[in-house]
């Protein structure tokens, strides 16, 4: 196993002896030997376990799709997975080359496959890799299927005794079908915009450019030093568009070429961050802001009868504005737990209703659930470019569109904070024992979602007081505690024209609340 490069950012220091477990949609961890690392043995065992679970569920011989990103060892791990499934009698479709995760999710759904495996660690550090598992309808694995796979892994024979059968990669037809479908996300017909794009050394560059061009967006400028896949991510400390500094290069390019929109994909291209010019220069939108804009744009196109049978979804840690936007269009809003494994199933218990859009604040957007029931940074980029073009043709802009939403639904100011901690469970225990009585001077109450029945039962705390809402939870993939702060204020004289005073007041409250939340995230047990 290759050693991590010098100076590489380190991931969660999981014990090499403690087996990896299914967390956010699959296995993820450092590339090293032992059951606590991502290696050929782990991948072989996991694939045997998935095959066994599928067989026990009556899916023996069904189709399984396998893909991978461009991280160290990803191609090797994908081949191992494909060969194990083939030896167990499954019809294996091994995708060609390193490709975005949404291509895998699309392919599972298009082929009606029993499962799909993408070897990727998304935006984790260069030292990590992962095994992302999709099951029914191309959706991420959820309980109790994850526990069944873990049990099968524990009962698996030694990896050296698990048979493998050679598999040849398929052609590029599925990739072309994905590009065609993602390009159809475009709604309007306005010319432009000029696009600045970065792939952050990941696998999204070529597919994103091809998709944008097929959608009719030809004026594309890319960050050259970040366009081609590089598993060491040499120009960014963390290959995540949300991290400070990660989008600096694409914003600089956007300024240089006079772009109308900046797009930053994460390394496996399932997340999309959007940058726009404003009165004070270029800035990246938050995931919530992008979520409001795309959600409003999509819902504005629905006929009333279609809207009445439609669903949009966001998570317990995302902004509340999407719910207000949906209500304005007569669309049902569903709140889910964090993660697209839940968002993708938001319409599961609503007969006669269809999911139209879902987002989470961590720059994940599902804009075409009929084709990809997962976050998809490339189709989201198409829709974002389409929105910017439409606004421009109408003499508008993204900042102006955000003001329109604030006039309709109030100012919503959201921000995310996180703290790297040695023991996230200890911090959560301390907060449960002594939850805050006030935040930024507003008295309120804290709800513990571990005590909540039903689908919102999770390890999270929600404080609500006055205009302030704070959600705190441990990360599912990193040694972090995360805090999500939102301030909601109505403009004075609503529906008056000027949202600036309410926005300024919200910023004052958010600054005070943010300092207090940052301290809460570091608090240990009493």
N, C-alpha and C positions, 0 to 999 in steps of 0.2 A: 504494500500500500504506500502511495506517495506521501511524503511528509508535507505538512502545510508550508506554504511559502513564508519566508521571513517577514515579520511585521504584519501578517494577516490578522484580521479581526477574529477573535475567538468566540465560539458559540458556547452554549450552555455546557458546563463541565460535567456531563453525564458519566457515570461510572462505566468503564469498559466492560465490567463483569455483569452489570445489571442490564437485561435485555431492553432494547428499544420497544416502546409501546405505541399503539395507535393513538395519536393526539389529534391535531387538526388535519383530518382527512387521510392520515396515513402515518408512515414512519419518517422521522427526520432527525438527523444527528451528525456528529463529526465523522469524517471518513477515517476509519482506523480499524484495526483488528479487534475481534471480540464481539460478543452479543450486544454490547452497548454502542457499537459503531456501525456505520454504513459500509458494507463490504460485500463481496460476492456471496459469502456464506449467509449473511443476513438476508440478502435479496433472494437467494435460492430457497431458503427456508420459508420466507414470507410468500413466495410464489406458490410453493407446494401447498402451503396452508390455504391460500385463496382458492387454488384449484380444488382442494379437498372440500372446502366450504361450499363452493359452487356445485360440486358433484352431489353433496349431501342435500342441496336445495333443488335437485332435479335438473340442473343446467349442464350436465356432462356433455362434452362435445360442442358446446356453444362457442360463439366467437368471442375472443379476447383481443383487445387492441393494446399495443405496447408502444410507447414513445419515450423520448428523452430530450433533455436540454443539452447544453454544451459544457457543463461542469466537468471537472476531473472525474474520470471513471464512469460518467453517465452512460456512454455508449456500451461499455463493458457490462454494466449492471442491467441495462435494457436487454441486451442479448441473452444474458443469463436468465432473466425473467421469461422472455419469449420461449427459450428452449425448454424451460421447465413446464410451461403451460402446454407446449406442443407434445412433450413426452407424456403428459397426463391426458392426451386425447382431445385437447381443445383446438379449434380452428384459429390460428394466431395470425393477426395482421400486425406486422412490425413496421411502424412508420419509417420512412426514409429520412436519414440525416437528423440533425438536431432541429427541433421544431418547437413553437410555442405550445404551452399547455392547452390553450383554447382549441387548438387543432385536434388534440387528443380527445377533449371533452365533446367536441363536435362530431368526431368520427365514431365515438361510442354510440351517440344518439342516432346518427344517420344510419349506421349499420344495424341498429338494434342489438348491439353486443351485450353479452352478459356482464362484462367487466372491462375496465380499461386501467392500465397502469402507466403513469408518467413518472419517469425518474427525474426528479427536480428537487431543489431546495428553495425555489422561488427567489426571494431577495435575501436569504440568509448569507452569512459570510462565506468566503471562498473555500473554507475548510469543511463545509457541510455538504451533505447531499440528502436526498429523500426518496420516498416511495409513496407516491400519491395514488390512491385507489378510488376508482369510480365504479359504481354498480348500476342499478336500475335507472334507465333513462339518461345515462351520462351524468349522474349526480354523485357527489362525494359520499363516501361511506359514512353511515351513522350507526349508533347503537340500535339493536344488539349485534349487528353484523360485525362491528369492529371487535367486540369481545369474542365472537365465534372464531374469527381469524386468529386472534391472539391465543386462544385455547388450542387451536390446531397447530400453531407455531410451537407451542410448548410440547406438543405430542409428536412433533415431526421427527423423522429419522435423521441421523447425521447427514449434513449437506453432501458429503462425499458419496452417499448412497442414494441420493435423489437423482433419478435419471434426467438427462437432457437430450433433446433431439434437435438437429440443425434446423434453423429457420432462415429463410431469405427475405430480406426487406421488400415491402411492396413498392409499387410505383408512386407517382406523385398525384394521382387522380384525386385522392381525398384532400390533399393540400389545395388543389385548384378549386374543388367544390367549396372548401371553407372560404377561400378568397372571394369567390363569386357571392356566397351568401353574406359574408360580412360586409361586402361593398353595398349590398342591398339595404343596409341599415340607413343609408342616406334617404332623407325624406324630401328635402327641398331641391330647388334647381338653380339657386343663385350661384354666380361665378365665384371662383376663389375658394378658400382664402390662401394666403401664402403661409406655409407650414414650416416650422422648425422642429426637428424631431431628434430624439436620442433613444437608442436602444440600451444604454447603460451596459455595454459589453455583453448583452444577452442575445437571445435567439429571435427576437421580434423584429429586427431591422428589415430584412428583405421581405418578409411576409407583410409587414405593415406598409411598406412603400408600395408593394404590388397591390395591396388592397385599396389604399388611398387613391392610387392612380386608376384602378378599375372603377372606383366610385366617382371619378371625374376630377380629382384633386391632383393636378400635375405640378403645381408650384411648391415643391418639397425640397427643403434644405436639411441635411443631416449633420450631426456632430461627427466628423470623420474618425476621430480617435476613439469614439465610443460605439461605432456602428457595427463592427465585426465582433463575433463572439470571442471572448477572452475569459477563461475560467478563473483568472487571478484578479479580475476587476481592478486594473492598475490605477485608474484615475479617480476612484471614489473609495472612501473609507468603508462605507456600507452601501451596497448596490441597491438602495431603496430610494425611490424618488421623494419619499417623505422626509428622509434624513437631511439635516441642515447641510447645505453645500452640494448635495447630489445633483441638483438641477441647475447649478450655476452655469455649466457649459452651454446647455441648451438655451437658457435665458440670454446669455451673452450673444449666442448665435442669432436668436430672434431679434435682438436689438440691432445687431450688425446688418442683417438682411432686410430689416423692415417687415418682419413677419406679422401676421394677424393672430397667430396662435402658436404656442409652444406645447409640444407633446413629449412626455417622458414615460417610457415603458419600463417596467421592472424586468429583471433578467429572463423570466419565462413568459413575459408579455401577457400575464393575466390581469395586471393592474395598470392603470393609466392615470397619470397626473397631468393636469392642464395648467398652462401659464398664459396670462393675458396682459396686454398693455393697459395702463391706466393713467390717471393724472399725475401719479408720482413714480412712473416707470413701470417696468415689468414686475409681476409677482406671480407665484404659483397659487392657484386656488386651493382651498382645502377640499378634502374628499366630500364633505357635506355640501359645500357650495356647488361643486360639480354635480353632485347628486340632485340638488334642487333644480338646477338648470336643465339637466337631461330629463329628469322626471317630468318637469313642467312642459318641456318641448314635446315629449312623446305623448303625454296625455292631452295636450292641446289639439292633437291631430285626430282624436277618437270621436266617432259619432256617439251621441248620447246613449243609444241602445247598447253599443259595444262597451262604453264606459261603465254602464251599470253592471256588466258581467266581468269587469276587469279587476285585477288585484295588483297593487304595488306593495313592496315590502322594504323595511329597513330594520335595523337591529336595536336592541335595548341601549346601546351606547352611541347610537347615531342621533343626529338632530331630530327634533320633533317637527320640523317644517314640512317634510314630505307628507306627513299625515294631513296637514292643513291644505297643502296643494291638492292632494287626492280628493279631499272632501269638496273642494271648490269645483272639481270636475265630475262629481258623483261617482268616484271610484273608491273601492274598498281598500283600506290600508291595513296591513298586517305587521305586527311587531314580532320579531323572532330573536332567538339567541344569536350571539355573534357567530359569524362564519357562514359561508355560502352553502354549506351542507344543510343549513336550516333555511336560509333565504330561498334557495332553489325549490324548496318544498312548501312555500308559503300558501299555495293554493290547494294543497293536498286534501285538506278537510273541508273544502268549500265547493261542493258540487255545483256545476254550472258557471263557475268563475275560472278565469284564466290569468295566470301571472303575466304581466306586461313589462314590468321593470322592477329591479331590485338593486339596492346599493348598500354598501357599508362605508363608514367614514374613512377606512383605511384604503382609499382610492380604488375600491373594487366596484365594478358596475356590470350588471347583466342587462343589456339593452335589447337582446333578442332571445328570450327564453325558449322560444319554439325551436331554435337551432342549437343554442349552447346554454345549458342549465347550470351555469357557473359564471364567475366573473371573467370578463373578456376585455383585455385592454385594447385590442385592435379594433373590434367593432365599436367600442366606446369612443376610440379616437375618431373613427369615421363620423359618428353622430355628433361629437363635439365640433369637428371641423364644419359639418353641415350647419350646426346651430350658429357658429360664428359667421359663416357665409350668409345665412338668412338674416341675422341681425344687421350685418353690414349693409345688405341690400335695402334694408328698411331704414337705414340711417341711424341704427342703434349700435350698441356695444354690450359686452358682457357686464361691465360695471353698471350700466344703465338698466340692464335686465335684472340684475340683483336688486337694484333699487325698486323696481316694479314689484318684485316678489315681496320685498320688505313692506311696501305700502299695502299690499293685499293681506299679508299674513303676519306682519310685525317683524321687527328686527330680531334675527336669530344670529348670535355670535357664538361660534363653537371653536374649541381648541382642544388638542390632545396633549397630555403630559405623560412622561414615563420615567421610571427610575429603575436602574439596574440594582438588584438586591441579591443578597446571598440566599435568603430564605423567604420566598414570596408568601408561603403559608403562614409564617410568623407575622408578617406585616398584616395580612388579612385577619388573623386572629386578634391582633392588637386593635384593629379598627372595629371589629365586631364587639370586643369587650368595652370599648370606649368610643362610640361613634360621635362625630361632630354634632353639636347642638346648633351651631350657627356657621355660616360661610359668608364671608364678606359683609358681616353684620346682619344678615337675614336669617332669622330663626326658622328652623325647619325640622323635618323628621327623616330618618334613614330607614329604608326598607332593605331587608336582607333577602336576596333572591334564593339563597339556600333554603329558606323557609317557605318559598313560594311553591304552591302546587302546580302541577300541569307543565305545559311546554316551556315556561320561563324559569324553571328551576335550574339555577346555575350558581357558580361561585362568584357572586358580584354583590356590591352594595350600591344603592341608589339614594342619594340625598336630594331632597327637594325643599327649597325654601324661597319664597318670593319669586323673583325672576330667575333664580339660580337653580340649575340641576347639575349634579355631579354623579357620574358612574365610575366605580373603581373595581377593577378585576385583575387577576394575575394573567400574564400572557400565556397562551397555549403553546408557544414555540420557543420562547426565549426566557432567560432569568430576569424578568421584569415585572413590575407592578405598573398598570396603566390607569390613567385617570382621564375622564372625558368630561369636559366642562361646557355647559351651554348657558348663555344668558339670553332671555327672551323679553323684549320690551316692545310695547306698542308705540308708534310715533304719536306725539301729541296732536290732538285734533284729527286723528285718523278718520277717514282716509285722506289726510292732508298730503301735500306734495313733498315736504321736506323730511327726509328720514335722517338727516345728518345729526340733529341733536340727540335723537334716540340712539343712534349708532355710537356717538361719542360717549354718552352715558353708559352704554353697554360695555364699551371698551374699558372705562374706568372700573366698572364692577368686575369685569373679567380679569383685569390686572390684579385687583385685590384678592379675588377668589383664587386665581392661579397660584399666587404665592402661598396661600394657605393649603391648597391641594398638593402642591409640590412637597410641603412639609409632611402632609399626611402620608404620602407615598413612601416616605422614609421611616415612618414610625414602626417600631417593633412592638412586641407584647409588653404589657405592663409588668 
